[in-house]
Amino acid sequence: MADNNNNYPNLLIISINAWSDRNSTGNTLSNHFGEWPSENIANVFLRNEEIENSVCHRYFRIYEKDIFSSFFRGKSGKEIYYNPGLNDKLSNETKSEYIYDRIKKIRPYTVLLLRELFWWIGFRKFSGLDEFLLDFNPQVIHIHCPHLIYPHRVLYHCQKVTRAKIVLYCVDENYTYKSKNPFSALYQLILRKHILKTIKLADKNYGITPELCEYYSAISKRDFELLYKGADVTKPFERFTNLPLQIIYAGNLQYDRWKTLALLVNAIKQINDQTEMFYLSIYTTTPLTKEMRKSLNCEFSAIRGSLTFREIEQKLKDSDIVIHAEAFDENYSKITKYSFSTKIVDCIQSGSCIFGIGPDDLASISFLKKSEGALFATAPEQIFKILNQIVADKNIIDEKRIKMFYFAKDIFNKRNIRQKLYNSIKLL
């Protein structure tokens, strides 16, 4: 990307979570916009969380406490300037995004609806945001299609104030009704209307998989273009395998992914009864239940907690096998059917052998099968079979990772993906 800074339009990113390389959205934003000049990029985010990236320095934060304050002060939200290494934390009040995820699992949709009403009433008083928007003067607004209603409203407000073009990136299928609960159905009905409105308001629509592009295009009658997360894909170097073979899973345990990992742990136990061939390390910041700890911690596996993105990158590179796991439960399969985990790109970049576990009708598992550069188990009973296959011939690890290199080296070229995105935004 050889253009000087004057040729970069001012780009406003709207996100629910703080821009952190530790969460998937923030990591993808850094991946896509890593070469965007910091003076031409800003972020409005909607939770009180830590910022952790080297791309963006200017932010405006709005979260529930600001909404409450707005009823009394008439002006709320806070502009933040962030420089890596100088102010690593937003405030002492900062909360992890995963606490919100945990709460989301247990609260009823009546609470979600009340929260939407709370945002709808309180957001009208955010004059501080208008000042921020007018001062930064974005030409383009970029957002990952939200799975909640109020971020759509924030987008509409920002676009109304700035008249900026909109670039939408759909990474999950949030349109289908997920529950027969009447409050859930009501929430989903409202969300569906906003998703369609946002797609039609957008000047450019991207999707993370061909399947997702086709799905949303059919619903909205708008064109969608495929956009992957980029990677620095290099030919795997020769290396000795560890003994026991080191297996790594790095990611969240939501949507019953932990149950899939528990199946893997049980298969490892069976294999290791004969020969201590495998050891599984799990890196996650998902809040853990007693059942998760009991199922995933044993003599041959351990939950290690969280690391920085750079540390995770190194762990993946040092491993023999990296895991991509999806739930076999039909309800969760519906949620992840069209999604493509950005963790797969991290796994490809590591140069290690990928072992995908999950139903074969999911876009992510289908991709791994198509590549012929990964091991995969599309049914629980196949996990043990694949591990036995590795025991019989460890060379399959090198064979698969080399095949993945040749399959992925052009598809995920980070520089080409950034250039494509930049050229698209520049022409809006």
C-alpha positions in Angstrom: 0.0 0.0 0.0 2.2 2.8 -1.3 -0.3 5.7 -1.1 0.7 8.6 1.2 -1.4 9.5 4.2 -3.3 12.2 2.3 -4.9 9.6 0.1 -6.4 7.7 3.0 -10.0 8.7 3.8 -10.8 9.3 7.4 -12.2 5.9 8.6 -14.5 5.5 11.6 -14.8 2.0 13.0 -17.9 1.3 15.1 -17.5 -1.8 17.4 -19.4 -3.2 20.3 -16.2 -4.3 22.1 -13.1 -2.2 22.7 -10.5 -2.6 19.9 -8.3 -5.2 21.4 -6.2 -7.8 19.6 -7.3 -10.3 22.3 -10.8 -10.5 20.9 -11.7 -11.7 17.4 -13.3 -8.5 16.2 -10.4 -6.3 17.3 -7.9 -8.8 16.0 -9.6 -8.8 12.6 -9.7 -5.0 12.5 -6.0 -4.8 13.2 -5.4 -7.4 10.5 -7.4 -5.5 7.9 -6.4 -2.0 8.8 -2.8 -2.5 10.1 -1.3 -0.1 7.5 -4.0 2.6 7.9 -2.4 5.8 9.2 -3.4 6.4 12.8 -4.3 10.0 12.1 -6.9 8.8 9.6 -8.7 6.3 11.8 -10.9 6.5 14.9 -13.1 4.1 16.8 -16.5 4.4 18.6 -17.0 1.5 21.0 -19.8 0.5 23.3 -18.4 -1.4 26.3 -16.0 -0.3 29.1 -13.1 -2.6 28.2 -9.3 -2.4 27.7 -7.9 -1.2 24.4 -5.0 -3.2 23.0 -3.8 -2.5 19.5 -1.2 -0.6 17.6 -3.4 0.8 14.8 -5.8 3.3 16.3 -5.1 6.1 18.8 -8.4 8.0 18.9 -11.6 6.7 20.5 -15.0 7.6 21.8 -16.5 5.3 24.4 -20.2 4.9 25.3 -21.5 2.2 27.6 -24.4 1.6 30.0 -23.0 3.8 32.8 -22.8 6.7 30.3 -26.4 6.0 29.3 -27.5 6.3 33.0 -25.4 9.5 33.5 -27.0 11.1 30.4 -30.4 11.2 32.1 -28.9 13.6 34.7 -26.1 15.5 32.8 -27.6 15.7 29.3 -24.2 14.9 27.8 -22.2 11.7 28.1 -19.7 9.4 26.5 -15.9 10.0 26.7 -13.2 10.7 24.1 -10.1 8.7 24.7 -6.6 9.0 23.2 -4.6 5.8 23.4 -1.0 5.2 22.7 0.4 1.6 23.2 2.7 1.4 26.2 1.7 4.8 27.6 -1.9 4.1 28.7 -2.5 0.4 28.5 -5.8 0.5 30.4 -8.9 2.6 29.9 -9.7 2.9 33.6 -9.9 1.0 36.9 -13.5 0.2 36.0 -12.5 -1.8 32.9 -14.4 -5.1 32.6 -13.6 -8.0 30.4 -15.8 -8.7 27.4 -16.2 -12.2 28.6 -18.1 -11.1 31.7 -20.7 -9.7 29.4 -20.7 -13.0 27.4 -21.3 -14.9 30.6 -24.1 -12.6 31.7 -25.6 -12.9 28.2 -26.0 -16.6 28.6 -28.1 -16.4 31.7 -30.2 -13.3 31.2 -33.7 -13.6 29.6 -34.6 -11.8 26.4 -36.9 -9.6 28.5 -33.7 -8.0 29.9 -32.3 -7.6 26.4 -35.4 -5.8 25.3 -35.3 -3.5 28.4 -31.7 -2.7 27.6 -32.6 -1.8 24.1 -35.2 0.6 25.4 -32.7 2.0 27.8 -30.2 2.7 25.0 -32.9 4.0 22.7 -34.0 6.6 25.2 -30.6 7.6 26.6 -28.7 7.7 23.4 -30.6 10.8 22.3 -28.6 12.8 24.8 -25.1 11.9 23.4 -24.2 15.4 22.2 -20.6 14.6 23.1 -20.5 12.0 20.3 -21.7 14.5 17.8 -18.8 16.8 18.6 -16.4 13.9 18.2 -17.9 12.9 14.9 -17.8 16.5 13.5 -14.3 17.0 14.6 -12.9 13.8 13.1 -15.1 14.1 10.0 -15.1 10.5 8.7 -15.6 9.9 5.0 -16.2 6.2 5.6 -17.8 4.2 8.5 -16.8 0.5 8.9 -18.7 -2.0 11.1 -19.0 -5.7 11.6 -22.7 -6.5 11.3 -23.9 -6.3 15.0 -25.8 -9.2 16.6 -27.4 -6.7 19.0 -29.9 -4.0 18.0 -28.5 -0.8 19.7 -25.2 -0.8 17.7 -27.2 -0.6 14.5 -28.9 2.6 16.0 -25.5 4.0 16.8 -24.4 3.4 13.2 -27.5 5.2 11.8 -26.9 8.1 14.1 -23.2 8.4 13.1 -24.0 8.2 9.4 -26.8 10.8 9.8 -24.4 13.2 11.4 -21.4 12.6 9.1 -23.1 11.6 5.8 -20.2 9.1 5.5 -20.2 6.0 3.3 -20.8 2.7 5.0 -18.7 -0.5 4.6 -20.4 -3.5 6.3 -18.7 -6.8 7.1 -20.9 -9.8 7.9 -19.0 -12.5 9.9 -21.9 -14.4 11.5 -25.4 -15.4 10.5 -27.6 -13.4 12.8 -30.7 -13.3 10.7 -32.3 -16.7 11.3 -34.7 -17.1 14.3 -32.6 -18.9 17.0 -35.4 -19.7 19.5 -39.1 -20.3 19.8 -39.2 -18.3 23.0 -41.7 -15.4 22.3 -39.4 -12.7 23.8 -36.5 -14.1 21.8 -38.6 -14.2 18.7 -39.6 -10.5 19.3 -36.0 -9.5 19.8 -35.0 -11.4 16.7 -37.8 -9.8 14.6 -36.5 -6.3 15.5 -32.9 -7.3 14.9 -33.8 -8.8 11.5 -35.3 -5.5 10.4 -32.2 -3.6 11.5 -29.9 -6.1 9.7 -31.8 -5.6 6.5 -31.8 -1.9 6.9 -28.0 -1.8 7.6 -27.2 -4.0 4.6 -29.3 -1.8 2.3 -27.8 1.4 3.8 -24.3 0.1 3.2 -22.4 1.2 0.2 -20.2 -1.9 0.2 -21.1 -5.3 1.8 -18.6 -8.0 2.6 -19.0 -11.5 3.9 -16.5 -13.8 5.6 -17.5 -17.0 3.6 -18.9 -17.7 0.2 -21.9 -19.3 1.9 -22.6 -16.3 4.1 -22.3 -13.9 1.1 -24.8 -16.0 -0.8 -27.2 -16.2 2.1 -27.3 -12.5 2.9 -27.3 -11.6 -0.8 -30.4 -13.8 -1.3 -32.2 -12.2 1.6 -31.3 -8.5 0.8 -31.0 -8.6 -3.0 -27.7 -6.8 -2.5 -24.2 -7.8 -3.8 -21.8 -9.2 -1.3 -18.1 -9.7 -1.8 -15.9 -12.3 -0.1 -13.4 -10.9 2.4 -11.1 -13.2 4.6 -8.8 -12.2 7.4 -5.3 -12.0 6.0 -2.2 -14.1 7.0 1.5 -14.1 6.4 1.5 -17.6 4.9 5.0 -19.0 4.6 6.1 -22.5 3.5 6.4 -24.7 6.6 10.0 -25.3 7.6 11.3 -28.7 8.5 11.1 -29.4 12.2 11.1 -32.3 14.6 7.9 -33.2 16.3 7.6 -33.1 20.0 7.0 -36.1 22.2 4.4 -36.2 23.4 2.9 -34.4 20.4 1.8 -30.9 21.5 -1.9 -30.1 20.6 -3.1 -26.5 21.1 -6.6 -25.0 21.2 -6.7 -21.2 21.4 -10.1 -19.6 21.4 -13.4 -19.3 23.2 -15.4 -22.3 24.6 -18.8 -20.9 23.9 -21.5 -22.5 21.8 -20.6 -25.9 23.5 -17.1 -25.9 21.8 -15.9 -27.1 25.2 -17.9 -30.3 24.9 -16.2 -31.0 21.6 -12.8 -30.5 23.3 -14.0 -32.8 26.1 -14.5 -35.5 23.4 -11.0 -34.9 22.3 -9.7 -35.2 25.8 -11.4 -38.5 26.3 -9.9 -39.8 23.0 -6.5 -38.7 24.1 -6.9 -40.6 27.4 -7.7 -43.8 25.5 -4.7 -43.4 23.2 -2.3 -42.4 26.1 -3.3 -45.5 28.1 -1.1 -47.4 25.6 1.5 -44.8 24.8 1.8 -41.2 26.0 1.5 -39.7 22.5 -0.5 -36.5 22.9 -0.8 -33.5 25.3 -3.5 -30.9 24.9 -3.2 -27.3 26.1 -6.2 -25.0 26.0 -5.8 -21.2 26.0 -9.0 -19.3 26.6 -10.5 -16.3 28.5 -14.0 -17.8 28.6 -15.3 -17.9 32.2 -15.1 -21.6 33.3 -17.7 -23.7 35.0 -16.9 -26.6 37.3 -18.1 -28.9 34.6 -15.7 -27.4 32.1 -12.7 -27.7 34.4 -13.6 -31.3 35.3 -14.0 -32.3 31.7 -10.9 -30.5 30.2 -8.3 -30.8 32.9 -6.5 -34.1 33.3 -3.1 -35.8 33.3 -2.9 -35.2 29.5 -4.6 -31.8 29.1 -4.8 -28.5 30.9 -6.6 -25.1 30.6 -3.9 -22.5 30.6 -5.8 -19.3 30.7 -5.3 -16.3 28.3 -2.2 -14.9 26.6 -1.6 -11.9 24.4 -2.1 -12.4 20.7 1.6 -12.4 20.0 2.1 -15.1 22.7 -0.7 -17.2 21.2 0.9 -16.8 17.7 4.1 -18.3 19.1 2.3 -21.1 20.9 0.5 -22.1 17.7 3.8 -22.1 15.8 5.5 -24.2 18.4 2.8 -26.8 18.4 2.5 -30.0 16.4 -1.3 -29.8 15.9 -3.7 -26.9 16.3 -7.4 -27.5 16.9 -10.4 -25.9 15.3 -13.5 -27.0 17.2 -17.2 -26.6 16.7 -20.2 -28.1 18.6 -22.0 -31.1 17.3 -25.3 -29.9 18.9 -27.8 -29.0 16.1 -28.9 -25.8 17.8 -25.4 -24.4 17.9 -24.7 -25.7 14.4 -27.4 -23.4 13.2 -25.7 -20.4 14.7 -22.2 -21.2 13.3 -23.3 -22.8 10.0 -22.1 -19.9 7.7 -19.4 -18.6 9.9 -15.7 -18.9 9.3 -13.6 -18.6 12.5 -10.8 -16.1 12.2 -8.8 -18.5 14.4 -8.5 -20.8 11.3 -6.5 -18.1 9.6 -4.2 -17.9 12.7 -3.9 -21.7 12.6 -2.9 -21.5 8.9 -0.4 -18.8 9.6 1.2 -20.9 12.3 2.4 -23.5 9.8 1.3 -26.3 12.1 -1.1 -29.2 11.2 -4.7 -28.3 11.6 -7.2 -30.7 13.1 -10.8 -29.6 12.5 -13.6 -31.2 14.6 -17.3 -30.5 13.9 -20.2 -31.2 11.6 -19.4 -31.3 7.9 -22.2 -28.9 6.9 -20.5 -26.0 8.7 -18.7 -23.6 6.4 -15.5 -23.7 8.4 -15.3 -27.6 8.4 -16.2 -27.6 4.7 -13.3 -25.3 4.0 -10.8 -27.5 5.8 -12.1 -30.6 3.9 -11.8 -28.7 0.6 -8.2 -27.7 1.3 -7.1 -31.3 1.7 -4.5 -29.7 4.0 -6.1 -30.5 7.4 -7.2 -33.5 9.5 -10.8 -33.5 10.3 -13.4 -35.4 12.3 -17.0 -34.7 11.3 -18.5 -37.1 13.9 -17.5 -37.7 17.5 -16.4 -41.3 16.9 -14.0 -40.1 14.2 -11.8 -38.2 16.7 -10.3 -41.4 18.2 -9.8 -42.7 14.6 -7.8 -39.6 13.5 -5.6 -39.8 16.6 -4.9 -43.4 15.9 -4.0 -42.5 12.3 -1.4 -40.0 13.6 0.0 -42.7 16.0 0.4 -45.1 13.0 2.1 -42.5 10.8 3.3 -39.2 12.2 4.4 -38.1 8.7 0.8 -37.2 8.0 1.3 -34.1 10.1 3.9 -32.7 7.7 2.0 -33.9 4.7 -1.1 -32.0 5.7 0.6 -28.7 6.7 2.5 -28.5 3.4 -0.7 -29.1 1.5 -2.4 -26.3 3.4 0.4 -23.9 2.5 -0.1 -24.4 -1.2 -3.9 -24.2 -0.9 -3.9 -21.0 1.3 -0.9 -19.0 0.3 -2.8 -16.9 -2.3 -6.2 -17.0 -0.7 -5.1 -15.4 2.6 -2.2 -13.2 1.5 -2.5 -10.4 4.0 -1.0 -7.7 1.9 -3.3 -8.4 -1.1 -6.4 -8.5 1.2 -5.4 -5.1 2.7 -4.8 -3.6 -0.8 -8.2 -4.9 -2.0 -10.0 -3.4 1.0 -8.2 -0.1 0.7 -8.9 0.1 -3.1 -12.6 -0.6 -2.5 -12.9 2.0 0.3 -11.0 4.6 -1.8 -13.4 4.2 -4.7 -16.6 4.8 -2.6 
